[in-house]
Amino acid sequence: MTDKTSYTPPAVWTWDQASGGKFANINRPIAGPTHDKALPVGKHPLQLYSLATPNGVKVTILLEELLALGHSGAEYDAWLIKINEGDQFSSGFVEVNPNSKIPALLDRSTEPPTRVFESGSILLYLAEKFGAFLPPAGAQRTEVMNWLFWQMGSAPYLGGGFGHFYAYAPEKFEYPINRFAMEVKRQLDVLNRNLADRPYMAGDDYTIADIAIYPWYGALVQGALYSASEFLAVHEYTHVQRWAAAIAARPAVERGRRVNRVWGEESEQVPERH
């Protein structure tokens, strides 16, 4: 469908609460809590407040990988945050993450407890805390950081850009879908070229760079994101396909993908972990 209408921005933008498509009821141009509610707290050192979206899955995969390595300090309680119901706007959640986005982590092994928000920051915090999945120094560490920050900067074009206009927008228009489809395919090509001569994103070792990128781009090429595999011809990216299959086969990844999940097959759902 070609958009033949034109839009002239007003002199001053105002909030139309009826706009926004599927997520209009939770999107707003102001920050802060909408209601008072304390967050639950479990018995483990780490308290995770999340949902099994790609950004949430990053953290549960890393936590399960750390536990698989024997890091008992990585035991965690995973509390379900129902973003469609506005749980992320509770006073308790906003105290942990003033940006009101999942995931949010509270490390109660420190005094006072340490709040960590933004998925990339959480991955880096945990990798440094436990000395795992991140080289300690030098060029190898920098390469991991390159790809971690690449993911943080690139995924909004996949999720909020392509995903929104292709899957969630109330109307489908050619220009935004084409614009973001082009960018997503460029990103897949970046990944495919990088993985042509190395098994993992930063080289020979599996790191937080892979853990950050897999839930978005691995899910995309494996047909688990936006039902867009055919539209984006993801079969073309053979090196990304190989990499995604290798990561998906890891037992900790299989476990991590189920935590805070409340859709799909019942056997794939672990709404909360305690």
Stockholm file with secondary structure:
# STOCKHOLM 1.0

chainA/1-274         MTDKTSYTPPAVWTWDQASGGKFANINRPIAGPTHDKALPVGKHPLQLYSLATPNGVKVTILLEELLALGHSGAEYDAWLIKINEGDQFSSGFVEVNPNSKIPALLDRSTEPPTRVFESGSILLYLAEKFGAFLPPAGAQRTEVMNWLFWQMGSAPYLGGGFGHFYAYAPEKFEYPINRFAMEVKRQLDVLNRNLADRPYMAGDDYTIADIAIYPWYGALVQGALYSASEFLAVHEYTHVQRWAAAIAARPAVERGRRVNRVWGEESEQVPERH
#=GR chainA/1-274 SS CCCCCCCCCCSSCCCCTTCSGGGTTTCCSCCSCSBCCCCCCCSSSEEEEECSSHHHHHHHHHHHHHHHTTCGGGCEEEEECCGGGTGGGBHHHHHHCTTCCSCEEEETTSSSCEEEESHHHHHHHHHHHHTCSSCSSHHHHHHHHHHHHHHHHHHHIIIIIIIIIIIISSSCCHHHHHHHHHHHHHHHHHHHHHGGGCSBTTBSSCCHHHHHHIIIIIHHHTTCSTTCTTTTTGGGCHHHHHHHHHHHTSHHHHHHHHBTCCSSCGGGCBSCBC
#=GC SS_cons         CCCCCCCCCCSSCCCCTTCSGGGTTTCCSCCSCSBCCCCCCCSSSEEEEECSSHHHHHHHHHHHHHHHTTCGGGCEEEEECCGGGTGGGBHHHHHHCTTCCSCEEEETTSSSCEEEESHHHHHHHHHHHHTCSSCSSHHHHHHHHHHHHHHHHHHHIIIIIIIIIIIISSSCCHHHHHHHHHHHHHHHHHHHHHGGGCSBTTBSSCCHHHHHHIIIIIHHHTTCSTTCTTTTTGGGCHHHHHHHHHHHTSHHHHHHHHBTCCSSCGGGCBSCBC
//
